[in-house]
Amino acid sequence: MYVNRIFAEKIGEELESRILPHHPENLYAPIDYMLNLSGKRIRPLLVLLGADLFGIKNIDDALPASVAIEYFHNFSLIHDDIMDKAPLRRGKQTIHQKWNDNVAILSGDALLIKAYEQLSRCPARFVPDLLRIFNRVALEVCEGQQLDMDFETSDTIGQEEYINMIRLKTSVLLGGALEMGAVLAGASAENRLQLYDFGVNLGIAFQLQDDILDAFGDPVTFGKQVGGDIIANKKTILYILLGEAIRREDEAYFAELLSLGEVDARQKIAGIITLYEKYAIQQKADTLKQHYTALAYKSLEAINIDHQRKTELYELANQLMKRVR
């Protein structure tokens, strides 16, 4: 993971060196605030790893695209938090809570524009391809967010629909980040596609793991409330698998649990997890996660490059899939 650490430091330094105007304060201060809530920064790291995989001569040439991906990701989080009415992000107040919805919307918009500004700093011969990838991914993320909101009022959601939603909302950004790095290193179209597929399938497995941890993670290490998705009746893969497997004898009890509010949160979580255990839902979800993990590794293996050059990506993928929070 030595290269990963070096690249993470480069990304951190680049983000910390940003210069934003001071006026109007209510436009730029929220952007600074959001970018200082440092997350895992996996997506910008993937840009650099994609470029490094195909032997980019100067990794600094990929830094603007890396920052663009991080800016876009944070823009999407700002707007998602408004739509979800989320009070916290990374343990701190969300922008719409600390300021207000209008400030959050406009600051998010400005951050998206800053992402395009970063892309314009990339080597000119690659900018058209980078823009095509960035625009495609950005639109797909919006489509995924809309599907996620539509699911809130839908009674019947199948596994394929759910996988497609998380592919769009979460996974294409990981694949797109890797593909943009590959573009900057002059990789072939075939290699770019294989690397993109690796990122997308890894992203799907990552989200499935997140769904599993929400119900079965260790409260000490998970980093957020275990059972949060259960309390919110969020249609995760666990919820969907239970809906497909549940027998008539348990349907009324399941419906009763879903009707409970936050006052009865403990009872609700305990009851739903009992049903998950009865129908072996964790094992079914884990099997699905392993399927997409295997697809990701298959795509990475198919890239015709020395295996040693892929070590950092394998290690990062293993780290993501074995995480406990």
C-alpha positions in Angstrom: 0.0 0.0 0.0 3.1 2.3 -0.2 2.0 3.8 -3.5 -1.6 4.3 -2.2 -0.2 6.3 0.7 2.0 8.5 -1.5 -0.9 9.2 -3.8 -3.2 9.9 -0.8 -0.7 12.4 0.4 -0.5 14.1 -3.0 -4.3 14.3 -3.1 -4.4 15.8 0.4 -1.8 18.4 -0.4 -3.5 19.4 -3.7 -6.9 19.8 -2.0 -5.4 21.7 0.9 -3.7 24.1 -1.5 -7.0 25.2 -3.0 -7.6 28.9 -3.2 -11.2 30.0 -3.0 -12.5 33.5 -3.0 -13.6 35.0 0.4 -16.6 36.8 -1.1 -19.4 36.1 -1.1 -18.7 34.2 2.1 -22.0 32.3 2.1 -21.1 30.8 -1.2 -17.5 29.7 -0.6 -17.3 29.1 3.2 -19.7 26.1 2.9 -17.4 24.6 0.1 -14.4 25.0 2.4 -16.3 23.4 5.2 -17.4 20.4 3.2 -13.9 19.8 1.7 -12.4 19.9 5.2 -14.7 17.1 6.3 -12.2 14.7 4.9 -13.7 11.4 3.9 -11.9 8.3 2.6 -11.1 10.0 -0.7 -11.2 6.7 -2.5 -12.5 8.1 -5.8 -9.7 10.6 -6.4 -7.2 7.9 -5.4 -8.7 5.7 -8.1 -7.9 8.3 -10.7 -4.2 8.2 -9.8 -4.2 4.4 -9.5 -5.8 4.1 -13.0 -3.1 6.4 -14.4 -0.3 4.7 -12.6 -1.5 1.2 -13.8 -0.8 2.2 -17.4 2.5 3.9 -16.7 1.7 7.6 -16.8 5.0 9.5 -17.0 4.1 12.3 -14.6 1.4 11.4 -12.0 1.0 15.1 -11.3 -0.7 15.4 -14.7 -3.6 13.3 -13.3 -4.1 15.4 -10.1 -6.5 17.9 -11.6 -8.8 15.1 -12.8 -8.5 13.5 -9.3 -9.5 16.7 -7.6 -12.4 17.1 -10.2 -13.8 13.7 -9.1 -13.5 14.6 -5.4 -15.3 18.0 -6.1 -18.1 16.2 -8.0 -18.5 13.6 -5.3 -18.8 16.3 -2.6 -21.2 18.3 -4.7 -23.4 15.3 -5.0 -23.3 14.7 -1.2 -24.3 18.3 -0.5 -27.4 17.9 -2.7 -28.1 14.4 -1.4 -28.1 15.6 2.2 -30.7 18.3 1.3 -33.0 15.7 -0.4 -32.5 13.2 2.5 -32.9 15.9 5.1 -29.8 14.5 6.7 -28.6 16.3 9.8 -25.0 14.9 9.8 -22.3 14.2 7.3 -19.1 12.5 8.5 -20.1 13.3 12.1 -20.6 17.0 11.5 -23.6 19.2 10.6 -24.6 19.1 7.0 -24.3 22.3 5.0 -28.1 22.8 4.8 -28.3 22.4 8.6 -25.4 24.7 9.4 -26.5 27.4 6.8 -29.8 26.7 4.9 -31.1 24.8 1.9 -30.6 27.7 -0.5 -27.0 28.2 0.5 -26.4 24.5 0.2 -27.9 24.3 -3.3 -25.8 27.2 -4.6 -22.6 26.1 -2.9 -23.1 22.7 -4.4 -23.6 24.2 -7.8 -20.4 26.2 -7.4 -18.4 23.1 -6.4 -19.6 21.3 -9.6 -18.4 24.3 -11.7 -15.1 24.1 -9.8 -14.9 20.4 -10.9 -15.1 21.4 -14.5 -12.5 24.1 -13.9 -10.1 21.4 -12.6 -10.8 19.3 -15.8 -9.7 22.2 -17.9 -6.3 22.0 -16.3 -5.6 18.5 -17.6 -3.3 18.0 -20.6 -5.3 19.5 -23.5 -5.2 16.4 -25.8 -7.1 14.3 -23.2 -9.8 16.9 -22.2 -12.4 15.8 -24.8 -12.3 12.2 -23.6 -12.2 13.2 -20.0 -15.3 15.4 -20.4 -17.2 12.6 -22.2 -16.5 10.2 -19.3 -17.2 12.8 -16.6 -20.5 14.0 -18.2 -21.7 10.4 -18.7 -20.9 9.5 -15.1 -22.4 12.7 -13.7 -25.7 12.2 -15.5 -25.8 8.5 -14.4 -25.3 9.5 -10.8 -28.3 11.8 -11.1 -30.3 9.0 -12.6 -29.3 6.7 -9.7 -30.3 9.3 -7.1 -33.7 9.7 -8.8 -34.3 5.9 -8.8 -33.3 5.8 -5.1 -36.0 8.4 -4.3 -38.5 6.6 -6.5 -37.9 3.4 -4.6 -39.1 5.1 -1.4 -42.7 5.0 -2.7 -42.5 1.7 -4.6 -43.8 -1.4 -3.0 -42.1 -3.9 -5.3 -38.4 -3.6 -6.1 -36.5 -6.6 -7.4 -32.8 -7.4 -7.0 -31.9 -6.4 -10.5 -33.6 -3.0 -10.1 -31.7 -2.4 -6.8 -28.4 -3.4 -8.3 -29.0 -1.1 -11.3 -29.8 1.8 -8.9 -26.6 1.4 -6.8 -24.6 0.9 -10.0 -25.7 4.3 -11.2 -25.8 6.1 -7.9 -22.5 4.8 -6.4 -20.5 2.5 -8.7 -20.2 4.3 -12.0 -18.2 7.1 -10.2 -15.6 4.5 -9.1 -15.4 3.1 -12.6 -15.3 6.5 -14.2 -12.5 7.7 -11.9 -10.4 4.7 -12.9 -11.2 5.2 -16.6 -10.2 8.8 -16.5 -6.9 7.8 -15.0 -6.4 5.3 -17.8 -7.2 8.0 -20.4 -4.5 10.2 -19.0 -2.0 7.4 -19.3 -2.9 6.7 -22.9 -4.5 3.3 -22.3 -6.3 1.5 -25.1 -10.1 1.6 -25.4 -10.2 -2.1 -24.4 -8.1 -1.7 -21.3 -10.1 1.4 -20.3 -13.3 -0.6 -20.5 -11.9 -3.5 -18.5 -10.7 -1.1 -15.8 -14.1 0.7 -15.8 -15.9 -2.7 -15.3 -13.5 -3.5 -12.4 -14.5 -0.2 -10.7 -18.2 -0.6 -11.3 -18.4 -4.2 -10.0 -16.2 -3.3 -7.0 -18.5 -0.4 -6.3 -21.6 -2.6 -6.3 -19.9 -5.1 -3.9 -18.9 -2.1 -1.8 -22.5 -0.9 -1.4 -23.8 -4.4 -0.7 -21.2 -4.6 2.0 -22.4 -1.3 3.4 -26.0 -2.7 3.5 -24.8 -5.8 5.4 -22.8 -3.8 7.9 -25.8 -1.5 8.6 -27.6 -4.5 10.1 -24.8 -6.8 11.2 -21.8 -4.5 11.8 -20.1 -4.0 15.2 -21.5 -0.7 16.7 -18.0 0.1 18.1 -16.2 -0.1 14.7 -19.0 0.7 12.2 -18.8 4.4 12.7 -22.5 5.1 12.6 -25.7 3.7 14.1 -26.2 0.0 13.4 -29.8 -0.5 12.1 -30.2 3.0 10.7 -31.5 1.6 7.4 -33.9 -0.6 9.3 -35.4 2.3 11.3 -35.8 4.3 8.1 -37.4 1.4 6.2 -34.7 1.9 3.6 -35.0 -0.7 0.8 -31.5 -2.2 1.0 -30.6 -5.5 -0.5 -31.4 -7.1 2.9 -34.9 -5.7 2.8 -35.4 -6.8 -0.8 -34.1 -10.3 -0.2 -36.4 -10.7 2.9 -39.4 -9.5 0.9 -38.6 -12.2 -1.8 -38.1 -15.0 0.8 -40.6 -14.3 3.5 -43.4 -16.8 4.0 -47.0 -15.9 4.5 -46.9 -16.8 8.2 -44.4 -13.9 8.8 -45.8 -11.2 6.5 -48.1 -9.6 9.0 -45.3 -9.5 11.6 -42.9 -7.9 9.0 -45.6 -5.3 8.2 -46.1 -4.6 11.9 -42.4 -4.0 12.4 -42.2 -1.7 9.4 -44.9 0.5 10.9 -42.9 1.1 14.1 -41.3 4.5 14.4 -38.1 5.8 16.1 -39.7 5.5 19.5 -39.7 1.8 19.1 -36.3 1.6 17.3 -34.8 -1.1 19.4 -37.8 -3.4 19.0 -37.9 -2.7 15.3 -34.2 -3.4 14.7 -34.3 -6.6 16.9 -37.5 -7.9 15.1 -36.2 -7.3 11.6 -32.8 -8.8 12.4 -34.6 -11.9 13.8 -36.4 -12.2 10.4 -33.1 -11.7 8.6 -31.6 -14.5 10.6 -34.6 -16.8 10.1 -34.3 -16.5 6.3 -30.5 -16.5 6.1 -30.6 -13.0 4.5 -27.1 -12.1 5.6 -25.7 -15.2 3.9 -27.7 -14.5 0.7 -26.5 -10.9 0.6 -22.9 -12.0 1.2 -23.2 -14.4 -1.7 -24.3 -11.6 -3.9 -21.5 -9.4 -2.7 -19.0 -12.1 -3.5 -20.4 -12.5 -7.0 -19.7 -8.9 -7.8 -16.3 -8.9 -6.1 -15.4 -11.9 -8.3 -16.6 -10.0 -11.4 -14.4 -7.1 -10.5 -11.3 -9.2 -10.0 -12.0 -11.0 -13.3 -12.0 -7.7 -15.2 -8.8 -6.6 -13.5 -7.1 -9.9 -14.3 -8.1 -9.6 -18.0 -6.1 -6.4 -18.4 -2.9 -7.4 -20.3 -0.4 -5.8 -18.0 2.1 -7.3 -15.6 0.4 -8.6 -12.5 2.8 -6.7 -10.2 1.5 -3.4 -11.5 -2.0 -4.3 -10.3 -0.9 -4.9 -6.7 -2.1 -1.6 -5.3 -5.6 -2.0 -6.9 -5.9 -5.5 -5.5 -4.8 -4.4 -2.1 -7.3 -1.5 -2.1 -10.1 -3.7 -3.3 -9.3 -6.3 -0.5 -9.2 -3.5 2.1 -12.7 -2.2 1.0 -14.2 -5.6 1.0 -12.9 -6.6 4.4 -13.7 -3.3 6.1 -15.9 -3.2 9.3 -17.0 0.3 8.9 
